[in-house]
Every structure is written in C-alpha cells, then in structure tokens.
Amino acid sequence: MFSGLNTGNMLLIVLVLILILAGVYVLIIYSRFNKSISSSMKVSKIKVDGNEAKGVTGNTELDKAIETAGYSYDQKQDIFYSNIDAWQRNMGYCRLYDEAAAPFGMIVDCEPIYFEYEEKKWLIEFWKGQYDLTTGCEIGVYTSAGPDLNIKGLFNGTFYNCASDEELLQMSLILKKNGKILFTRKGKHWWLTGFKLGEFSEPSQLTIELIITLKDDKMRNAFLKGVKKAGYLKDEVIVKGNIVGLKFNKPRTPQPISRTTKTDWIIQRKNKLLCDNYQDITKSYDNFPDKIKAIQEKAPDIYNKIIKIGNNEHLYRIHEKIKDYLT
C-alpha cells in the first residue's frame, strides 16, 4: 500500500505513527495516575467530611492540655489535629524549625514548595513521619513580604508568617502507611495536620496524598513552578482548574542536616520503645478514655509525655532567639 511513496514520505509516516503511539502511552499513564488521585478525592469526600467530629478524650487534665496546646481530638478517627487558632500561628516558620525537630525526637520528612504570588514569597510545606509518640503529617501555608534575616551565627534566610485569614487555602490529605489509610483530613486552613497516638512508623512507610485548591490560575501556575523546581515531574502532578493533587512519599528536596542515618536510628529506637509500651499497656482496652487511664496508672512517664503533646519547646527557643530581628 506504500509502493507509491518516496523515502521522505515514508519517514514522515513512520514518525507520525511513533508520535501517535507515544501519545497513547502518555494518555494511559496519565489516566492511571489521574484515576489514583481521583480515587483519593473520592475517599476524601467520603471520609474527611466526618472527621471534624470534635470530642473530649474522657480525661479532664488531658482535654485541657490538648486545648492549651492548640489541638483537638477526633473521636471518630482517634487522632489529634491542630486548630486554626492554635498558638503556633504566632510563631511563623523558618528552616531552623525543621533543623531542630530531630534532636527533639521528631524524625520527619519535609518537602518545602517555594513560589511567589501577589508580591509575596509563599511557602507550602509538607511533613510526614514520627513525632515522638505519634505518627503524623502536616501541610503548612506561610507567606513573607519582608527582607530575609541575616543573623550572624544563627540563621540566614526567609522567615515566614503563618497564612492570614485571607490567605487560607482549602486543602485535604490522606495519610497512608504501607498503602493502608491511617486517617484523612480536610479544611480551609493554614496548618492541616493529623497525629495518631501510639502508632510507630518510619517516614519511608508513609505517603501523603494531598489536594490543594489555589486562589486563581496565577497562583496555581506559580505553585506548579515551585513543585517542578522541587523535583516533581509533570506526570506526577494532577491539575484540575485551580486544584492541584500530588503524592508525597520520598522527599525530592534536601532534608535537614540534623537528619543522619545513625541519629535517626537511635531516636527512632526510643520512639518505637515508647509506642510499643503504649500499645502493650492499652491493648486490652477498646476506647480512648480507658487507654489513657491505664497509661496514667501504669506508665506515668508516658502519660506526662502525652500531656505535653503539642508543646513544641524547640519552637519557643528558636522564636525567642530571632523575635527581636523580625521587625
């Protein structure tokens, strides 16, 4: 059927066929990934809508401590999560916070996405890992309109404020451990979080499937540039209008220098021991109040740690050192 064609036409036909096959392959890959993200969206719709069922833990002292720490307890999913008016909102964010996490028992992967929008520097950062006695994750939204800090011997870089009420973003997340859903969260927030007490995980076991709604196409495009710069490929990101979805499993950006293989191992052995003790003491109980009562009676040291949940001492210390430079 090609007998009347010259060599040039033949090459052109072959090239077109190759491009068509490549296009079909890309569509198949995109369709599979899109199906995965769409499935996550459906799970968020079903699961997350009910996860704002605030409740008390059954322990007055713990309830007060959690509220003071800026958190609430979700009875339905048995997780703690940060309130929109948490005290941490006054602390802002800088890279020093991530550097200080590991020495305080938090072995957490972080993924900062930097971009500029409306004459401000923006940072949307993801975290996942082991927070001492809890497995958890976070999405934080921050902005900066001022100059960078240059504090000799301490810090040289951008200090961000937590997003204002006008800068809040609609976000949702699903935290999975080895492919199994641990919990889901959704809301218009500056700091969307979830923490499961007594659950031990290595950061590499965890994946966040997250969805963020940006304010407009200009912000979406700026965010996507930041995502690309962080190391994500185009086929790893799903875009629907101003909604962006992606999976955070293995960090693409440099991790804090305080994270080393040896120190991670040592700190994680301590974290695992705490979680194992918690699980061993509470395994006979099927509700949180009874679990906490058992911990209080049999392991007061662990109970004291739980009471202090959310009291991030390292944030206080760092903020105290740099607060005079923020004006």
Backbone torsions as a table, in degrees:
resi	resn	phi	psi	omega
1	MET	NA	-16.9	-179.7
2	PHE	-102.3	14.7	-172.5
3	SER	-64.1	-26.6	-177.2
4	GLY	-90.4	5.7	-176.1
5	LEU	-98.7	144.4	175.8
6	ASN	-84.9	175.5	-175.5
7	THR	-61.0	-39.8	-179.3
8	GLY	-62.6	-43.1	178.9
9	ASN	-66.4	-38.5	178.3
10	MET	-60.8	-44.9	179.8
11	LEU	-62.6	-38.6	179.6
12	LEU	-63.7	-43.1	179.2
13	ILE	-63.2	-44.4	179.0
14	VAL	-60.6	-42.8	-179.9
15	LEU	-62.9	-42.4	179.0
16	VAL	-62.7	-42.8	178.9
17	LEU	-62.0	-40.2	178.7
18	ILE	-63.1	-43.4	179.9
19	LEU	-63.8	-39.6	178.9
20	ILE	-63.5	-46.3	179.2
21	LEU	-62.8	-40.2	178.4
22	ALA	-63.7	-40.7	179.0
23	GLY	-62.8	-42.1	178.5
24	VAL	-62.3	-40.4	179.4
25	TYR	-62.8	-45.4	179.6
26	VAL	-61.5	-41.9	179.2
27	LEU	-62.3	-39.2	178.7
28	ILE	-63.4	-46.7	179.6
29	ILE	-62.4	-45.0	-179.8
30	TYR	-62.2	-41.3	-178.6
31	SER	-63.1	-41.6	-179.8
32	ARG	-64.8	-44.8	-179.4
33	PHE	-68.0	-39.4	179.8
34	ASN	-63.2	-37.6	178.4
35	LYS	-63.8	-38.4	179.0
36	SER	-64.5	-46.8	179.6
37	ILE	-66.9	-41.2	179.1
38	SER	-61.3	-39.2	176.9
39	SER	-61.1	-40.1	178.1
40	SER	-62.7	-39.4	179.3
41	MET	-62.3	-40.6	-179.7
42	LYS	-65.9	-41.0	178.4
43	VAL	-62.1	-42.9	178.9
44	SER	-60.0	-41.9	-178.3
45	LYS	-61.4	-42.8	-176.5
46	ILE	-78.8	-47.5	-171.0
47	LYS	-81.9	-47.7	-168.7
48	VAL	-71.3	-28.8	-179.6
49	ASP	-56.1	-26.9	-177.2
50	GLY	-100.9	4.3	-172.1
51	ASN	-91.3	11.0	175.3
52	GLU	-96.6	18.9	-179.9
53	ALA	-72.9	82.9	-178.6
54	LYS	-63.4	143.6	178.2
55	GLY	-155.2	164.3	176.2
56	VAL	-88.8	158.3	-176.6
57	THR	-85.0	-12.1	-176.1
58	GLY	93.6	-0.3	179.7
59	ASN	-126.2	112.2	-174.4
60	THR	-59.0	-43.0	-179.7
61	GLU	-62.9	-44.0	-179.4
62	LEU	-67.8	-41.2	177.9
63	ASP	-56.5	-45.0	-179.6
64	LYS	-66.0	-41.6	-179.9
65	ALA	-64.0	-42.0	180.0
66	ILE	-64.3	-43.9	179.3
67	GLU	-63.0	-43.6	178.6
68	THR	-62.9	-35.9	-179.1
69	ALA	-75.6	-6.9	177.6
70	GLY	91.0	21.9	-176.6
71	TYR	-123.2	166.2	171.0
72	SER	-130.6	164.0	-180.0
73	TYR	-112.9	129.7	177.9
74	ASP	-99.7	106.4	-178.1
75	GLN	-62.8	-37.5	-174.1
76	LYS	-62.7	-43.0	-177.6
77	GLN	-103.0	-5.3	-178.9
78	ASP	57.8	52.3	178.2
79	ILE	-135.9	159.8	170.8
80	PHE	-102.4	147.5	178.0
81	TYR	-146.3	155.4	-174.6
82	SER	-81.0	141.0	176.6
83	ASN	-82.7	155.9	-177.8
84	ILE	-68.0	-26.3	179.9
85	ASP	-103.2	26.2	180.0
86	ALA	-60.1	150.2	-179.1
87	TRP	-60.2	-26.3	-179.6
88	GLN	-60.6	-18.3	-178.9
89	ARG	-65.2	-22.4	178.5
90	ASN	-85.7	-6.6	-174.6
91	MET	-92.4	-14.4	-178.7
92	GLY	61.8	-157.4	-179.0
93	TYR	-153.7	142.1	165.4
94	CYS	-148.8	167.2	-174.3
95	ARG	-60.5	-25.5	179.8
96	LEU	-58.3	-31.7	179.6
97	TYR	-60.5	-43.1	179.3
98	ASP	-67.7	-37.8	-180.0
99	GLU	-64.6	-30.4	-176.9
100	ALA	-86.5	-8.1	-173.4
101	ALA	-65.4	-50.6	-175.5
102	ALA	-58.1	-46.7	179.0
103	PRO	-60.0	-20.4	178.4
104	PHE	-98.6	17.6	172.0
105	GLY	91.3	10.4	-177.8
106	MET	-109.5	106.1	178.9
107	ILE	-99.4	96.8	-166.9
108	VAL	-133.2	130.8	171.0
109	ASP	-75.5	139.8	176.9
110	CYS	-128.2	150.4	-178.9
111	GLU	-141.0	94.1	178.5
112	PRO	-83.6	133.9	175.4
113	ILE	-115.0	113.1	-176.7
114	TYR	-101.7	139.6	174.5
115	PHE	-162.1	170.0	178.9
116	GLU	-119.1	140.3	-178.1
117	TYR	-157.9	134.3	178.7
118	GLU	52.2	47.1	175.9
119	GLU	60.3	27.2	175.5
120	LYS	-131.4	152.0	168.6
121	LYS	-83.0	131.6	178.5
122	TRP	-116.5	148.2	173.0
123	LEU	-136.2	123.9	169.2
124	ILE	-116.6	116.9	-174.5
125	GLU	-119.1	143.9	177.5
126	PHE	-112.6	143.2	174.9
127	TRP	-135.2	148.4	174.4
128	LYS	-156.5	141.7	177.6
129	GLY	155.2	-154.0	-176.9
130	GLN	-104.5	118.2	179.7
131	TYR	-105.1	75.0	-179.9
132	ASP	62.3	-99.9	-176.7
133	LEU	-92.2	1.2	-176.6
134	THR	-130.6	149.3	166.3
135	THR	-95.9	135.4	-177.0
136	GLY	-162.4	-176.7	178.8
137	CYS	-155.0	164.2	-177.1
138	GLU	-148.9	150.2	164.1
139	ILE	-128.5	121.8	-178.6
140	GLY	-116.7	143.9	-180.0
141	VAL	-121.0	125.2	-173.8
142	TYR	-139.6	154.2	178.9
143	THR	-139.8	158.4	176.5
144	SER	-146.6	131.8	177.5
145	ALA	-115.7	-2.5	-176.4
146	GLY	-102.8	179.4	178.7
147	PRO	-73.3	159.3	176.6
148	ASP	-67.3	157.2	176.3
149	LEU	-88.6	146.9	174.8
150	ASN	-137.9	85.5	-176.8
151	ILE	-103.8	108.6	-174.1
152	LYS	-55.0	128.2	176.3
153	GLY	78.5	0.1	-177.9
154	LEU	-128.4	-58.0	-173.7
155	PHE	-157.9	138.1	175.6
156	ASN	-135.1	104.5	-178.0
157	GLY	166.5	-166.1	-175.7
158	THR	-89.1	133.6	169.3
159	PHE	-104.2	128.6	-175.9
160	TYR	-107.7	145.8	169.1
161	ASN	-89.8	149.6	173.9
162	CYS	-67.4	146.7	-174.9
163	ALA	-55.2	138.5	177.0
164	SER	-76.2	175.1	178.9
165	ASP	-58.8	-35.0	-179.4
166	GLU	-75.5	-17.2	-176.0
167	GLU	-102.0	1.0	-179.8
168	LEU	-60.1	147.5	-179.7
169	LEU	-122.4	145.1	173.8
170	GLN	-76.5	123.1	-176.0
171	MET	-138.2	155.2	171.1
172	SER	-145.7	154.0	179.9
173	LEU	-148.0	153.1	170.8
174	ILE	-126.6	122.4	176.2
175	LEU	-98.4	123.2	179.3
176	LYS	-116.4	143.8	174.0
177	LYS	-119.5	117.2	-176.1
178	ASN	51.9	38.3	176.5
179	GLY	86.9	-7.5	-178.7
180	LYS	-101.5	134.5	-177.9
181	ILE	-68.5	126.0	173.5
182	LEU	-90.4	-46.2	177.0
183	PHE	-167.7	170.0	178.3
184	THR	-131.7	155.4	178.0
185	ARG	-146.3	150.3	177.9
186	LYS	-153.6	146.1	175.2
187	GLY	165.2	164.3	172.0
188	LYS	-88.0	112.0	-164.4
189	HIS	-152.1	170.4	168.4
190	TRP	-107.8	-14.9	-176.4
191	TRP	-151.8	88.3	-177.9
192	LEU	-90.1	121.0	-173.0
193	THR	-139.8	168.7	171.7
194	GLY	-161.8	139.6	-177.5
195	PHE	-141.0	127.3	-178.0
196	LYS	-106.9	114.7	-175.4
197	LEU	-70.0	135.6	175.9
198	GLY	81.3	-1.6	178.9
199	GLU	-91.8	126.1	178.1
200	PHE	-105.9	135.4	179.7
201	SER	-147.8	148.1	164.5
202	GLU	-85.4	142.4	179.9
203	PRO	-53.9	-32.7	-178.6
204	SER	-68.0	-18.2	178.5
205	GLN	-81.0	-12.6	-171.1
206	LEU	-103.9	144.1	175.0
207	THR	-135.2	132.7	172.4
208	ILE	-102.9	123.1	168.7
209	GLU	-98.9	112.5	-171.2
210	LEU	-123.7	151.0	179.2
211	ILE	-134.5	127.9	-179.4
212	ILE	-127.1	132.8	175.8
213	THR	-99.6	113.0	178.7
214	LEU	-81.9	162.7	-171.1
215	LYS	-71.5	-34.7	179.7
216	ASP	-160.2	179.9	-175.8
217	ASP	-67.6	-29.4	177.9
218	LYS	-65.2	-44.6	178.5
219	MET	-68.2	-39.9	177.9
220	ARG	-58.5	-47.3	-178.6
221	ASN	-64.3	-39.2	178.4
222	ALA	-65.0	-42.6	178.6
223	PHE	-63.5	-42.3	-179.9
224	LEU	-63.4	-34.3	175.5
225	LYS	-64.2	-40.6	177.4
226	GLY	-65.1	-39.1	177.9
227	VAL	-62.9	-43.2	178.8
228	LYS	-64.5	-43.0	179.7
229	LYS	-63.9	-31.3	178.6
230	ALA	-70.1	-20.0	176.3
231	GLY	120.2	7.5	179.3
232	TYR	-85.5	137.9	178.7
233	LEU	-82.3	159.6	-176.8
234	LYS	-59.7	-38.6	-177.5
235	ASP	-79.6	1.6	175.5
236	GLU	-97.3	-1.8	-176.6
237	VAL	-123.1	132.8	177.4
238	ILE	-107.1	131.8	-179.2
239	VAL	-124.3	124.7	175.2
240	LYS	-131.3	99.7	-174.2
241	GLY	65.2	-123.8	177.5
242	ASN	-98.6	12.8	178.2
243	ILE	-97.1	129.8	-179.8
244	VAL	-121.4	131.3	178.2
245	GLY	-124.6	140.9	175.7
246	LEU	-157.4	169.4	178.1
247	LYS	-112.9	132.8	175.2
248	PHE	-109.0	103.4	177.3
249	ASN	-116.5	-66.2	177.8
250	LYS	-103.1	125.4	-178.8
251	PRO	-59.0	140.0	176.9
252	ARG	-100.5	-16.8	-176.2
253	THR	-103.3	158.9	179.4
254	PRO	-58.8	135.8	179.4
255	GLN	-89.5	162.9	-179.6
256	PRO	-53.8	144.3	-179.0
257	ILE	-68.5	-15.9	177.4
258	SER	-75.1	-9.8	176.9
259	ARG	-91.0	109.1	173.9
260	THR	-127.2	159.4	-178.0
261	THR	-58.6	-44.9	-176.7
262	LYS	-69.3	-48.0	-177.7
263	THR	-69.0	-36.4	175.3
264	ASP	-57.1	-45.5	-177.8
265	TRP	-62.0	-44.7	-178.4
266	ILE	-64.2	-47.8	-177.8
267	ILE	-65.7	-39.0	-179.5
268	GLN	-68.7	-30.0	176.3
269	ARG	-66.0	-37.9	176.3
270	LYS	-65.6	-44.8	179.8
271	ASN	-62.3	-41.6	-179.6
272	LYS	-66.0	-39.2	178.6
273	LEU	-61.2	-43.2	178.1
274	LEU	-61.1	-46.5	-178.8
275	CYS	-67.0	-39.8	178.5
276	ASP	-62.5	-41.6	178.2
277	ASN	-63.9	-42.0	178.5
278	TYR	-60.5	-48.5	-179.0
279	GLN	-63.4	-39.6	-178.4
280	ASP	-65.5	-40.9	-178.2
281	ILE	-72.8	-34.6	-172.4
282	THR	-98.1	-0.8	-172.5
283	LYS	-63.3	-21.4	-178.4
284	SER	-86.9	-3.3	-174.9
285	TYR	-114.0	144.9	-175.7
286	ASP	-112.0	10.9	176.5
287	ASN	-142.7	153.7	-172.2
288	PHE	-64.2	-44.1	179.8
289	PRO	-55.5	-42.5	179.7
290	ASP	-68.6	-36.2	178.3
291	LYS	-62.9	-46.1	-178.7
292	ILE	-65.5	-38.5	178.3
293	LYS	-62.5	-42.1	179.1
294	ALA	-64.2	-42.3	178.3
295	ILE	-62.9	-43.0	-179.3
296	GLN	-60.3	-38.5	-177.3
297	GLU	-80.9	-39.4	-171.5
298	LYS	-100.6	-21.9	-178.8
299	ALA	-142.6	71.2	-177.6
300	PRO	-58.0	-29.0	178.2
301	ASP	-65.7	-41.2	177.0
302	ILE	-69.3	-39.7	177.9
303	TYR	-59.0	-42.3	179.0
304	ASN	-63.8	-34.3	176.0
305	LYS	-66.1	-41.5	180.0
306	ILE	-64.7	-41.0	179.3
307	ILE	-60.1	-31.0	-177.8
308	LYS	-92.5	9.9	-178.6
309	ILE	-56.8	131.6	178.0
310	GLY	88.5	-10.6	177.3
311	ASN	-84.9	78.3	-173.8
312	ASN	-75.2	91.8	-176.4
313	GLU	-59.5	-35.0	-177.6
314	HIS	-65.0	-31.0	176.5
315	LEU	-65.3	-44.2	178.2
316	TYR	-56.2	-51.1	-174.7
317	ARG	-60.6	-46.7	-178.8
318	ILE	-67.1	-44.9	-178.5
319	HIS	-62.0	-37.8	178.1
320	GLU	-61.9	-35.4	-177.7
321	LYS	-73.3	-29.7	-172.9
322	ILE	-111.1	-7.4	-172.4
323	LYS	-60.7	-32.7	-179.3
324	ASP	-69.2	-17.3	-179.6
325	TYR	-91.8	-10.2	-171.8
326	LEU	-74.7	-15.0	179.9
327	THR	-96.4	NA	NA
